[in-house]
Amino acid sequence: MKDIINNYFFWFGLFLKVSIIILVTPYLTNTYYGPFILNSFNDFSFDPWSSWLNFSGDILAFPYGYAMWIVLLPLYFIGSIFSLSVEYSYALTLLICDFAVLVILCKILIGRSKLVLFSYWLSPVVILATYALGVNDIIPVLFLMISIYFLRLRKLRLSGIFFAIAVSAKISMLLILPFIFLYLFKNKPLRELIKDFLIGFIAVFILLGIPFLLSNAGMSMVFKNPNISNTLSLSLEISESSKIYLLPILFGIVCYFVWKVRRLNFDLFMAINGVAFLSLVILTPSASGWFIWSIPFLIFYQALSGRGSVLMFTIFSGLFVASIALKEKFYFFNGSVIDLRFLTNNLSFFTHQQLLEVLDTCIFTIGIVLALRMWREAINENDFFRISKKPFVIGIAGDSGAGKDTFSDSISGLFGDHSTVKLSGDDYHLWDRHKPMWQVMTHLNPMSNDLEAFSRDLSYLSDGKEISARFYDHETGKMSKFIKIKSNDFIFASGLHALYLPQLRDCYNLMIYLDMNENLRRHFKIKRDVEIRGHSLAKVLEALQSREADSKKFIKSQRDYADLILSVQPIHEEIIDYDDHIDRQLKVVATTNNGLSELTLNRVLVGLCGLHVDMAVSNNGAGVTLTIEGDTSKEDIELAAKILCPNIFEFFDINPKWHNGVMGIMQLVTLFHINQVLTNRFIK
């Protein structure tokens, strides 16, 4: 709020708007809205539309629902106490709503208050349409922006409530409903919250929508409004007795392309709505207030784009205002009227109509360019859009008992089951546990696993295709029946040989090797196999001994291919107590072979998480090793992740599962590298 109040743009805009309110009496206010509100106040009824028509009022007076009527009543009531005219009460209501939209936009676009003040608060379209002409589209836009604000906060019930209020204020707001549902459906963590949105929407619809639908007078005002028929004015005759309407076709095409997007985030949602509303404005002879609908979305686009978009938007707004000014008459409080059409009377090279047609052509051209730029820059070049077009594949290798499944679960727990799919190397063992071949060959030998099938299935999933696979049950030692597995945004392929074959390594965006201290690995493997999988201690010790040679030959060699090596080590191996807070006695050694900058990660680990970090750089400068000691909370890990890789949070589950201590540190280091790989992918 301070950024708004302390900016001279705000005070200049406020002075300009108040001056217009004092000097101008809009025709719409004086002829339609003011008398309607006055009549509904003097002859109060819960069906003010019927009351108005019974009073022989114009059927075009108030084609809006209960929300619009309820918003306009309070200030008229207060104004009547202080002998304030209905025109001033109406204008002050619009000013309050205008300011509220400004505040909401600043909350949505944090840190961009100057842009919002310039592009919205000083928008000539908003000022001319709202204060000089008296259109009230700012009211439904306010409720729409509040709904979108709560949508961004993932408070879906409140979002549904305010969206229903926006629709009640102006039924045309229903145009955005398909995009809201597509956003929720295509954003996998939010799918389960669709019901909350519907609960809020339906509750308000029952309260405000159904009574309006039951008012014949109210519905007549809506559907006899010429702006409704204007939306169907763009048509194509296919025969003498038949024609098709192009705008619904265009709207359907936009919905189809949105449906084909693999996944939507908030930026994409705002850009798509901007394209849809802008197309509506430039392709129909719509009312001047309709442009106000698109302005918040265009401002959001400007915040994501650069100065070129701001300049183009400013030119577009200026031409739109010039077109309106040459079409409309302006009525002042003293009864005088200004008709700017006289400015064109002395033009020798253009008639008034030709000038309007030239302006409309320029508006259409720049509007199309703006829409195409929004689609290209805000959609096709959106990082989230580009990430979601192809799955991100992570390969995790390591010795038996190194914690591959635990680590994989910790990372996938951040993204949620709805966004991840896991492929385990154990599911590609060639034989059940009780087959005699295991007496000859161990699991660690690549020949005992169907790595070709593993590679093929991983390749299919990476390409977005579905596979049929089986699961290995560690309790029974047997394979399950084949089941269908669908691809997803994030694919985790873990196993003893996850990095063994070149064709496997070619599938990964990030390769990770888990290299646990040998004594710790033996401890955790014995604990897992005996307590969880039900093996005898003697059998586990025998397996450890028999697999040592294969481990060195086939497993540890994969370390050289990894982009990131995570090693869990005891801080003081000679005094470690396995039964007493073992997590506090461990450290994480993270080594990267890709030359990624670890300085930011180092600063956050030390400054925010309070950890001790030693950093070493290899002789060739390509490898960096961080030795991380200390204990930290999952709250600090989450906050550190928001600082290091905020864009990744777009993919996270609603309630991501963060960890304390060592596993939390491994989560943070891994997310940092996922973010770095994604950044490098876009640079290339």
Secondary structure, DSSP 4 states (H G I P E B T S, - for coil): -HHHHT-HHHHHHHHHHHHHHHHB--HHIIIIIHHHHHHHHHT--S-HHHHHHHTT--TTS----HHHHHHHHHHHHHHHHTT--HHHHHHHHHHHHHHHHHHHHHHHSTT-HHHHIIIIIT-HHHHIIIIIS---THHHHHHHHHHHHHHHTT-HHHHHHHHHHHHHH-GGGGGGHHHHHHHHHHSGGGGGGHHHHHHHHHHHIIIIIHHHHT-HHHHHHHHT-HHHHHTT-SEEEEETTEEEEHHHHHHHHHHHHHHHSS---HHHHHHHHHHHHHHHHHHS---TTHHHHHHHHHHHHHHHS-HHHHHHHHHHHHHHHHHHHTT-EEEBTTS-EEEGGGGGTT-SS--HHHHHHHHHHHHHHHHHHHHHHIIIIIIIT-HHHHHHHS-EEEEEEE-TTS-HHHHHHHHHHHH-TTTEEEEEGGGGBSS-TTSGGGGTS-TTSGGGB-HHHHHHHHHHHHTT--EEE--EETTTTEE---EEE---SEEEEEETTTTTSHHHHTT-SEEEEE---HHHHHHHHHHIIIIIS---HHHHHHHHHHTHHHIIIIIGGGGGG-SEEEEEEESSGGG--TTS-GGGGEEEEEEESS----HHHHHHHHHTT--EEEEEE-TTSS-EEEEEES---HHHHHHHHHHH-GGGGGGS-SS-----HHHHHHHHHHHHHHHHHHHHHHH-
